[in-house]
Amino acid sequence: MVPIIDSHCHVDFDHFAEDVPAVLDRARQAGLIAMICVGSGSDLATAQRAVELAAREPDVFAAVGIHPHHADKIEDDWWPVLDKLARAPRVVGVGETGLDYFYDCAPRDKQADVFRGFLALSRSACRPFICHVRDAHEDALAILRAESLGEAGGVVHCFSGKLDHARGYLDLGLDLSFSGILTFKNADEIRRVAVYAPLGSILVETDAPYLAPRPHPAKRNEPALVVKTLETLASIRGIPFSRAAEATTQNAQRRFALPDAVAQAGGSILAPPSG
């Protein structure tokens, strides 16, 4: 079984309150060696839950942040707490953070200010940042180009932009992560990007409980279903499934520095694949 990493999920959400152990077991049976639980909701409790889950489960790691939807809720005294959480032993990322103009739940200027704040936290804690960008790629790129991105770099999660946007992110040294959207009928442009991007810059994710891959009938997504996204990625790039899994796993290991997960799978961190 080829080792696989779900680089972005939310198994700490209430959607999984009744069956987290079963969800994690199905993921392991599907070949997953690691899952990054992104604790980025409306408050600090969400981030704390992700950290606690990662502390309990040897193949779960955490990221911490506040979602752009809730950027206007952040109080000044939240930042020291987020800074401490970002430095916890099994926290491997900062975010998700960024801009969302589709829903505009928070004022755009506040989203931008908070985005810059999390980029600063990423630099300080030396953890990669995880970008959420929807209908705001030009503004997000402008901020990223103006900021110092730090040695840890970052990931554009659940990529939903166009080819020109992808080029901009790749030029900055960022990785692109593809979700179950890759399997949607109306996602031709995203599939085009997934073929264009260097294989060494691609990750896969579920964004569970959201965006279940098609034609899976489940309304709730879960980490085990990242296999379906990988199958689509392999198909559209014309490479074996094992090659797609190997590449995206190595890329996630590299970006998020996951030696524990690799050791458990009996492997080692390798250089990013070419092609």
Secondary structure as a PSIPRED ss2 file (coil, helix, strand):
# PSIPRED VFORMAT (PSIPRED V4.0)

   1 M C   1.000  0.000  0.000
   2 V C   1.000  0.000  0.000
   3 P C   1.000  0.000  0.000
   4 I E   0.000  0.000  1.000
   5 I E   0.000  0.000  1.000
   6 D E   0.000  0.000  1.000
   7 S E   0.000  0.000  1.000
   8 H E   0.000  0.000  1.000
   9 C E   0.000  0.000  1.000
  10 H C   1.000  0.000  0.000
  11 V C   1.000  0.000  0.000
  12 D C   1.000  0.000  0.000
  13 F C   1.000  0.000  0.000
  14 D H   0.000  1.000  0.000
  15 H H   0.000  1.000  0.000
  16 F H   0.000  1.000  0.000
  17 A C   1.000  0.000  0.000
  18 E C   1.000  0.000  0.000
  19 D C   1.000  0.000  0.000
  20 V H   0.000  1.000  0.000
  21 P H   0.000  1.000  0.000
  22 A H   0.000  1.000  0.000
  23 V H   0.000  1.000  0.000
  24 L H   0.000  1.000  0.000
  25 D H   0.000  1.000  0.000
  26 R H   0.000  1.000  0.000
  27 A H   0.000  1.000  0.000
  28 R H   0.000  1.000  0.000
  29 Q H   0.000  1.000  0.000
  30 A C   1.000  0.000  0.000
  31 G C   1.000  0.000  0.000
  32 L E   0.000  0.000  1.000
  33 I E   0.000  0.000  1.000
  34 A E   0.000  0.000  1.000
  35 M E   0.000  0.000  1.000
  36 I E   0.000  0.000  1.000
  37 C E   0.000  0.000  1.000
  38 V E   0.000  0.000  1.000
  39 G E   0.000  0.000  1.000
  40 S E   0.000  0.000  1.000
  41 G E   0.000  0.000  1.000
  42 S C   1.000  0.000  0.000
  43 D C   1.000  0.000  0.000
  44 L H   0.000  1.000  0.000
  45 A H   0.000  1.000  0.000
  46 T H   0.000  1.000  0.000
  47 A H   0.000  1.000  0.000
  48 Q H   0.000  1.000  0.000
  49 R H   0.000  1.000  0.000
  50 A H   0.000  1.000  0.000
  51 V H   0.000  1.000  0.000
  52 E H   0.000  1.000  0.000
  53 L H   0.000  1.000  0.000
  54 A H   0.000  1.000  0.000
  55 A H   0.000  1.000  0.000
  56 R H   0.000  1.000  0.000
  57 E C   1.000  0.000  0.000
  58 P C   1.000  0.000  0.000
  59 D C   1.000  0.000  0.000
  60 V E   0.000  0.000  1.000
  61 F E   0.000  0.000  1.000
  62 A E   0.000  0.000  1.000
  63 A E   0.000  0.000  1.000
  64 V E   0.000  0.000  1.000
  65 G E   0.000  0.000  1.000
  66 I E   0.000  0.000  1.000
  67 H C   1.000  0.000  0.000
  68 P H   0.000  1.000  0.000
  69 H H   0.000  1.000  0.000
  70 H H   0.000  1.000  0.000
  71 A H   0.000  1.000  0.000
  72 D H   0.000  1.000  0.000
  73 K H   0.000  1.000  0.000
  74 I C   1.000  0.000  0.000
  75 E C   1.000  0.000  0.000
  76 D C   1.000  0.000  0.000
  77 D C   1.000  0.000  0.000
  78 W H   0.000  1.000  0.000
  79 W H   0.000  1.000  0.000
  80 P H   0.000  1.000  0.000
  81 V H   0.000  1.000  0.000
  82 L H   0.000  1.000  0.000
  83 D H   0.000  1.000  0.000
  84 K H   0.000  1.000  0.000
  85 L H   0.000  1.000  0.000
  86 A H   0.000  1.000  0.000
  87 R C   1.000  0.000  0.000
  88 A C   1.000  0.000  0.000
  89 P C   1.000  0.000  0.000
  90 R C   1.000  0.000  0.000
  91 V E   0.000  0.000  1.000
  92 V E   0.000  0.000  1.000
  93 G E   0.000  0.000  1.000
  94 V E   0.000  0.000  1.000
  95 G E   0.000  0.000  1.000
  96 E E   0.000  0.000  1.000
  97 T E   0.000  0.000  1.000
  98 G E   0.000  0.000  1.000
  99 L E   0.000  0.000  1.000
 100 D E   0.000  0.000  1.000
 101 Y C   1.000  0.000  0.000
 102 F C   1.000  0.000  0.000
 103 Y C   1.000  0.000  0.000
 104 D C   1.000  0.000  0.000
 105 C C   1.000  0.000  0.000
 106 A C   1.000  0.000  0.000
 107 P C   1.000  0.000  0.000
 108 R H   0.000  1.000  0.000
 109 D H   0.000  1.000  0.000
 110 K H   0.000  1.000  0.000
 111 Q H   0.000  1.000  0.000
 112 A H   0.000  1.000  0.000
 113 D H   0.000  1.000  0.000
 114 V H   0.000  1.000  0.000
 115 F H   0.000  1.000  0.000
 116 R H   0.000  1.000  0.000
 117 G H   0.000  1.000  0.000
 118 F H   0.000  1.000  0.000
 119 L H   0.000  1.000  0.000
 120 A H   0.000  1.000  0.000
 121 L H   0.000  1.000  0.000
 122 S H   0.000  1.000  0.000
 123 R H   0.000  1.000  0.000
 124 S H   0.000  1.000  0.000
 125 A H   0.000  1.000  0.000
 126 C C   1.000  0.000  0.000
 127 R C   1.000  0.000  0.000
 128 P C   1.000  0.000  0.000
 129 F E   0.000  0.000  1.000
 130 I E   0.000  0.000  1.000
 131 C E   0.000  0.000  1.000
 132 H E   0.000  0.000  1.000
 133 V E   0.000  0.000  1.000
 134 R E   0.000  0.000  1.000
 135 D C   1.000  0.000  0.000
 136 A C   1.000  0.000  0.000
 137 H H   0.000  1.000  0.000
 138 E H   0.000  1.000  0.000
 139 D H   0.000  1.000  0.000
 140 A H   0.000  1.000  0.000
 141 L H   0.000  1.000  0.000
 142 A H   0.000  1.000  0.000
 143 I H   0.000  1.000  0.000
 144 L H   0.000  1.000  0.000
 145 R H   0.000  1.000  0.000
 146 A H   0.000  1.000  0.000
 147 E C   1.000  0.000  0.000
 148 S C   1.000  0.000  0.000
 149 L C   1.000  0.000  0.000
 150 G C   1.000  0.000  0.000
 151 E C   1.000  0.000  0.000
 152 A C   1.000  0.000  0.000
 153 G C   1.000  0.000  0.000
 154 G E   0.000  0.000  1.000
 155 V E   0.000  0.000  1.000
 156 V E   0.000  0.000  1.000
 157 H C   1.000  0.000  0.000
 158 C C   1.000  0.000  0.000
 159 F C   1.000  0.000  0.000
 160 S C   1.000  0.000  0.000
 161 G C   1.000  0.000  0.000
 162 K C   1.000  0.000  0.000
 163 L H   0.000  1.000  0.000
 164 D H   0.000  1.000  0.000
 165 H H   0.000  1.000  0.000
 166 A H   0.000  1.000  0.000
 167 R H   0.000  1.000  0.000
 168 G H   0.000  1.000  0.000
 169 Y H   0.000  1.000  0.000
 170 L H   0.000  1.000  0.000
 171 D H   0.000  1.000  0.000
 172 L C   1.000  0.000  0.000
 173 G C   1.000  0.000  0.000
 174 L C   1.000  0.000  0.000
 175 D E   0.000  0.000  1.000
 176 L E   0.000  0.000  1.000
 177 S E   0.000  0.000  1.000
 178 F E   0.000  0.000  1.000
 179 S C   1.000  0.000  0.000
 180 G H   0.000  1.000  0.000
 181 I H   0.000  1.000  0.000
 182 L H   0.000  1.000  0.000
 183 T H   0.000  1.000  0.000
 184 F C   1.000  0.000  0.000
 185 K C   1.000  0.000  0.000
 186 N C   1.000  0.000  0.000
 187 A C   1.000  0.000  0.000
 188 D H   0.000  1.000  0.000
 189 E H   0.000  1.000  0.000
 190 I H   0.000  1.000  0.000
 191 R H   0.000  1.000  0.000
 192 R H   0.000  1.000  0.000
 193 V H   0.000  1.000  0.000
 194 A H   0.000  1.000  0.000
 195 V H   0.000  1.000  0.000
 196 Y H   0.000  1.000  0.000
 197 A C   1.000  0.000  0.000
 198 P C   1.000  0.000  0.000
 199 L H   0.000  1.000  0.000
 200 G H   0.000  1.000  0.000
 201 S H   0.000  1.000  0.000
 202 I E   0.000  0.000  1.000
 203 L E   0.000  0.000  1.000
 204 V E   0.000  0.000  1.000
 205 E C   1.000  0.000  0.000
 206 T C   1.000  0.000  0.000
 207 D C   1.000  0.000  0.000
 208 A C   1.000  0.000  0.000
 209 P C   1.000  0.000  0.000
 210 Y C   1.000  0.000  0.000
 211 L C   1.000  0.000  0.000
 212 A C   1.000  0.000  0.000
 213 P C   1.000  0.000  0.000
 214 R C   1.000  0.000  0.000
 215 P C   1.000  0.000  0.000
 216 H C   1.000  0.000  0.000
 217 P C   1.000  0.000  0.000
 218 A C   1.000  0.000  0.000
 219 K C   1.000  0.000  0.000
 220 R C   1.000  0.000  0.000
 221 N C   1.000  0.000  0.000
 222 E C   1.000  0.000  0.000
 223 P H   0.000  1.000  0.000
 224 A H   0.000  1.000  0.000
 225 L H   0.000  1.000  0.000
 226 V H   0.000  1.000  0.000
 227 V H   0.000  1.000  0.000
 228 K H   0.000  1.000  0.000
 229 T H   0.000  1.000  0.000
 230 L H   0.000  1.000  0.000
 231 E H   0.000  1.000  0.000
 232 T H   0.000  1.000  0.000
 233 L H   0.000  1.000  0.000
 234 A H   0.000  1.000  0.000
 235 S H   0.000  1.000  0.000
 236 I H   0.000  1.000  0.000
 237 R H   0.000  1.000  0.000
 238 G C   1.000  0.000  0.000
 239 I C   1.000  0.000  0.000
 240 P C   1.000  0.000  0.000
 241 F H   0.000  1.000  0.000
 242 S H   0.000  1.000  0.000
 243 R H   0.000  1.000  0.000
 244 A H   0.000  1.000  0.000
 245 A H   0.000  1.000  0.000
 246 E H   0.000  1.000  0.000
 247 A H   0.000  1.000  0.000
 248 T H   0.000  1.000  0.000
 249 T H   0.000  1.000  0.000
 250 Q H   0.000  1.000  0.000
 251 N H   0.000  1.000  0.000
 252 A H   0.000  1.000  0.000
 253 Q H   0.000  1.000  0.000
 254 R H   0.000  1.000  0.000
 255 R H   0.000  1.000  0.000
 256 F H   0.000  1.000  0.000
 257 A C   1.000  0.000  0.000
 258 L C   1.000  0.000  0.000
 259 P H   0.000  1.000  0.000
 260 D H   0.000  1.000  0.000
 261 A H   0.000  1.000  0.000
 262 V H   0.000  1.000  0.000
 263 A H   0.000  1.000  0.000
 264 Q H   0.000  1.000  0.000
 265 A C   1.000  0.000  0.000
 266 G C   1.000  0.000  0.000
 267 G C   1.000  0.000  0.000
 268 S C   1.000  0.000  0.000
 269 I C   1.000  0.000  0.000
 270 L C   1.000  0.000  0.000
 271 A C   1.000  0.000  0.000
 272 P C   1.000  0.000  0.000
 273 P C   1.000  0.000  0.000
 274 S C   1.000  0.000  0.000
 275 G C   1.000  0.000  0.000
